Amino acid sequence: MGLARRSLLLGLLAAAGAPARAQPDAKPIRIIVPFAPGGGNDVFARQMAKSLGRVRKQGVIVENKPGAGGNLGSEQVVRSAPDGSTLLLGHTGTVSINPALYKGLRFDARKDLLPVAMFASSAMVLVVPAASKIRSVADLVAAAKAEPGKIDYASSGSGTGGHLTGELFEQRTGVKINHIPYKGTNPALTDLTGGQVHMLFSVIPPALALVKGGRLRAIAVTGAKRLPSLPDVPTMAESGVPALAGFESTLTYGILAPRGTPEVFVKELSAQMLRVAASAEFQSRLDVEGAVPLLGGPAEYAALIARENAKWAEIVKVSGATVE
């Protein structure tokens, strides 16, 4: 861990106070993952639950509650008793994108949920078929401008990070590309490798295996920095396309609690989570999943959610994207 990151973590832990606990609680803590098992959200939640349980000497379990783009599980946590027994594995989609994307939500993530700590950030990777003539972002922009609306980009579904990253790409470059939503990342990748679509902004793990296997070509990552797992793949900002200077699209992961959860519990849990997230064991798990550490307590996580909410709300508004 670098000196700057270690200093930040120590400062956050000191600010959190980490009060001592007299006795372990008998009642287990549930972390609700508002998506199906097996994805990055689930992997991160289960690693956090395992390590946090050891630190707290208390049962910490994960429950999957998929549906409505993460809204069903999120609402379950919102409606839960604010006693620290039910938490939400939150990420950018559920807490910062969905409020702008879904009409008629019966809760407000920023008002009804209390940030506890954030621990990771994951970029996406822009991939094309291995046989594609497109070898760079500049090639892609040129091809899209030459034939507006003729380039199809897949996503794992309307309103997902991959879909809205494509919308951001359109807005920044002025090109017109055609969105093809799928029901999940795997079917989108299947059609991409078969050449039925031209490009995809994908989460890292499933795409990485296909890139290393020679079936897909990675031409850019969407974070601010290159990824250790794809060191030779430039960022979008490094692509040589002036309009993409400063381009960034990442998913941030953290834990939230129902509004009204006692402050002393939030401080304690935040300090413990940050200690877990700074461990070599946890960070090695992040690396496998193509994620990087992003450590912050309640105030830092709340500020990030607010910034991402404003960013994605504008993208949703300009694009006209909506999900019922």
C-alpha positions in Angstrom: 0.0 0.0 0.0 1.4 3.4 -0.9 2.3 6.0 1.7 -0.5 8.4 0.6 -3.2 5.6 0.7 -2.0 4.4 4.1 -2.1 7.9 5.5 -5.6 8.4 4.2 -6.7 5.1 5.7 -5.2 5.9 9.1 -6.9 9.3 9.1 -10.3 7.7 8.3 -9.9 5.2 11.0 -9.0 7.8 13.5 -11.9 9.9 12.5 -14.2 7.0 12.8 -13.3 6.5 16.4 -13.6 2.7 16.4 -15.3 2.4 19.8 -14.7 -0.8 21.7 -17.5 -3.4 21.8 -18.3 -5.1 25.1 -19.9 -8.3 23.8 -20.4 -9.7 20.3 -24.0 -9.4 19.1 -25.9 -12.7 18.9 -28.0 -11.5 16.0 -26.2 -11.9 12.6 -25.8 -8.9 10.3 -27.3 -9.4 6.8 -25.7 -7.7 3.8 -28.4 -7.6 1.1 -26.9 -7.8 -2.4 -29.6 -6.5 -4.8 -28.4 -8.7 -7.7 -28.1 -12.4 -8.5 -25.3 -14.5 -7.1 -22.0 -14.7 -9.0 -21.4 -11.1 -10.1 -18.9 -8.6 -8.8 -21.4 -7.2 -6.3 -21.9 -10.7 -4.8 -18.2 -11.5 -4.8 -17.3 -8.3 -3.0 -20.1 -8.7 -0.5 -19.1 -12.2 0.4 -15.5 -11.4 0.9 -16.4 -8.4 3.1 -18.9 -10.6 5.1 -16.3 -13.3 5.7 -13.6 -10.9 6.9 -15.9 -8.6 8.8 -17.4 -11.5 10.7 -13.9 -12.4 11.9 -13.2 -8.8 13.0 -16.5 -8.4 14.8 -16.7 -12.0 16.1 -20.3 -12.0 14.9 -22.1 -13.7 12.1 -22.3 -11.7 8.9 -24.2 -13.3 6.1 -25.1 -12.3 2.5 -28.6 -12.5 1.0 -29.3 -12.0 -2.7 -32.4 -10.0 -3.6 -32.3 -9.4 -7.4 -34.9 -7.5 -9.4 -35.7 -4.1 -10.9 -32.1 -3.2 -11.6 -31.2 -3.5 -7.9 -34.3 -1.5 -6.6 -36.0 -4.5 -4.9 -33.1 -5.3 -2.6 -32.4 -1.6 -2.0 -36.0 -1.0 -0.9 -35.9 -4.0 1.4 -33.0 -2.4 3.2 -34.7 1.0 3.3 -37.8 -0.6 4.9 -35.7 -2.6 7.4 -35.4 -1.7 11.1 -32.5 0.8 11.6 -30.8 -1.4 14.2 -27.6 -2.4 12.3 -28.8 -5.9 11.5 -29.6 -5.2 7.8 -27.1 -3.5 5.4 -27.0 -2.9 1.6 -24.1 -3.7 -0.8 -24.4 -0.5 -2.8 -22.8 0.5 -6.0 -23.1 3.4 -8.5 -26.0 1.9 -10.4 -28.3 1.4 -7.4 -27.6 4.6 -5.5 -26.5 7.1 -8.2 -28.0 6.1 -11.5 -31.3 4.5 -10.6 -32.8 7.6 -9.0 -32.6 9.4 -12.3 -33.4 6.4 -14.5 -36.5 4.8 -12.8 -39.7 6.8 -12.6 -41.9 6.3 -9.6 -39.4 4.9 -7.1 -40.9 4.5 -3.7 -37.7 5.5 -1.9 -34.9 8.0 -2.2 -31.5 6.4 -1.9 -29.8 9.6 -0.8 -32.4 10.4 1.9 -33.3 6.9 3.0 -29.9 5.2 3.2 -26.9 6.1 5.3 -23.4 5.6 3.8 -21.2 3.6 6.1 -18.0 3.1 4.0 -16.9 2.6 0.4 -14.1 0.2 -0.4 -13.7 -0.4 -4.1 -14.0 1.0 -7.6 -14.1 -0.9 -10.9 -13.7 0.5 -14.4 -15.1 -1.1 -17.5 -13.3 -2.3 -20.6 -14.2 -1.4 -24.2 -14.0 -4.6 -26.3 -14.5 -5.5 -29.9 -14.3 -8.8 -31.8 -10.8 -10.1 -32.4 -11.4 -9.9 -36.1 -12.6 -6.3 -36.1 -10.8 -3.7 -38.1 -11.2 -1.4 -35.1 -8.0 -1.3 -33.2 -8.3 1.9 -31.2 -10.8 4.4 -29.9 -9.7 6.7 -32.7 -10.6 4.0 -35.3 -14.0 3.6 -33.6 -14.8 7.3 -33.6 -13.8 7.5 -37.3 -15.9 4.5 -38.3 -18.9 5.8 -36.3 -18.7 9.3 -38.0 -18.3 7.7 -41.4 -21.5 5.6 -41.0 -23.8 7.2 -38.3 -26.1 4.7 -36.6 -24.5 1.7 -38.3 -22.3 0.6 -35.4 -24.1 -1.5 -32.8 -23.0 -1.5 -29.2 -24.2 -4.2 -26.8 -25.0 -3.8 -23.1 -26.1 -6.1 -20.3 -29.4 -4.2 -20.2 -31.0 -0.8 -20.5 -29.9 1.6 -17.8 -26.8 -0.4 -16.8 -23.3 1.0 -16.5 -22.4 -0.3 -19.9 -25.4 1.3 -21.6 -24.9 4.7 -20.0 -21.2 4.6 -20.6 -22.1 4.2 -24.3 -24.4 7.2 -23.9 -21.6 9.2 -22.3 -19.3 8.2 -25.2 -21.8 9.4 -27.7 -22.3 12.7 -25.9 -18.5 13.4 -25.6 -17.6 12.4 -29.2 -20.7 13.5 -31.1 -21.0 10.1 -32.8 -24.3 8.1 -33.2 -24.1 4.5 -32.3 -26.9 2.0 -31.9 -27.7 0.5 -28.5 -28.6 -3.2 -28.3 -29.6 -4.3 -24.8 -29.2 -7.9 -23.7 -30.4 -9.7 -20.6 -27.0 -9.9 -18.9 -23.3 -9.6 -19.7 -22.8 -13.2 -20.9 -25.3 -13.2 -23.8 -23.9 -9.8 -24.9 -20.4 -11.2 -24.9 -21.5 -14.2 -26.8 -22.9 -12.1 -29.6 -19.9 -9.9 -29.6 -17.5 -12.7 -30.0 -19.7 -14.0 -32.8 -19.6 -10.7 -34.6 -23.4 -9.9 -34.3 -22.6 -6.6 -32.6 -19.5 -4.3 -32.9 -18.5 -3.3 -29.4 -19.3 -3.5 -25.7 -18.4 -1.6 -22.5 -18.1 -4.7 -20.3 -17.4 -5.3 -16.6 -13.8 -6.7 -16.3 -13.8 -10.4 -15.2 -15.9 -12.0 -18.0 -14.3 -9.9 -20.7 -10.8 -10.4 -19.4 -10.9 -14.2 -20.0 -12.0 -13.7 -23.6 -9.4 -11.0 -24.3 -6.6 -13.2 -22.9 -8.0 -16.1 -24.9 -7.7 -14.1 -28.2 -11.5 -13.9 -28.9 -11.9 -10.2 -28.1 -9.7 -7.2 -28.4 -9.5 -4.7 -25.6 -9.1 -1.1 -26.9 -9.6 1.0 -23.8 -10.5 1.0 -20.1 -12.9 3.6 -18.7 -11.2 4.5 -15.5 -8.7 7.3 -14.8 -5.8 4.9 -14.7 -4.7 1.7 -16.5 -5.6 -1.6 -14.9 -2.9 -3.9 -13.5 -4.8 -6.8 -15.2 -4.6 -5.0 -18.6 -1.4 -2.9 -18.4 -1.1 -2.4 -22.1 -4.6 -1.1 -22.7 -4.9 2.7 -22.6 -7.6 4.6 -20.8 -10.2 6.4 -22.8 -8.5 9.7 -21.9 -5.2 8.4 -23.4 -6.9 7.3 -26.6 -5.8 10.3 -28.6 -9.3 11.6 -29.2 -9.4 15.2 -27.7 -13.1 15.0 -26.8 -12.4 12.1 -24.4 -9.9 14.0 -22.3 -10.9 13.4 -18.7 -13.4 10.6 -19.7 -14.1 8.4 -16.7 -16.9 5.8 -16.0 -16.5 3.6 -13.0 -18.6 1.7 -10.6 -18.0 2.3 -6.9 -18.9 -0.3 -4.2 -19.7 0.3 -0.5 -22.0 -0.5 2.4 -25.1 1.5 3.4 -27.6 1.2 6.3 -31.2 2.3 6.7 -31.5 6.0 7.7 -31.7 6.2 11.5 -29.1 3.6 12.3 -27.3 4.7 15.5 -24.2 6.8 14.8 -22.1 4.9 17.2 -22.7 1.7 15.3 -22.0 3.4 11.9 -18.7 4.7 13.2 -17.7 1.4 14.6 -18.7 -0.6 11.5 -17.0 1.9 9.2 -13.7 1.6 10.9 -13.9 -2.2 10.9 -14.8 -2.2 7.2 -11.9 0.1 6.3 -9.5 -2.1 8.2 -10.8 -5.2 6.3 -10.6 -3.3 2.9 -7.0 -2.3 3.5 -5.9 -5.9 4.1 -3.8 -7.8 1.6 -6.4 -10.6 1.5 -9.2 -8.3 0.5 -7.2 -6.3 -2.0 -6.0 -9.4 -3.8 -9.6 -10.4 -4.2 -10.3 -6.9 -5.8 -7.4 -7.4 -8.2 -8.8 -10.7 -9.4 -12.1 -9.0 -10.1 -10.4 -6.1 -12.0 -11.2 -3.6 -9.2 -9.0 -1.3 -7.2 -9.3 -0.1 -3.6 -11.2 3.1 -3.0 -11.4 3.7 0.8 -13.7 6.3 2.4 -15.8 6.7 5.5 -19.4 8.0 5.7 -18.7 11.6 4.7 -16.4 10.6 1.8 -18.9 8.0 0.5 -21.8 10.4 0.8 -19.9 13.1 -1.1 -19.0 10.6 -3.9 -22.6 9.4 -4.2 -23.8 13.1 -4.6 -21.2 13.8 -7.3 -22.0 10.6 -9.2 -25.8 11.3 -8.9 -25.3 14.7 -10.5 -23.1 13.3 -13.3 -25.3 10.4 -14.2 -28.6 12.3 -13.9 -27.3 14.7 -16.5 -26.3 11.8 -18.8 -29.7 10.2 -18.4 -31.5 13.5 -19.0 -29.6 14.3 -22.2 -29.9 10.7 -23.6 -33.6 10.3 -22.7 -32.9 6.9 -21.3 -35.6 5.5 -19.0 -36.6 2.2 -17.4 -40.1 1.5 -16.1 
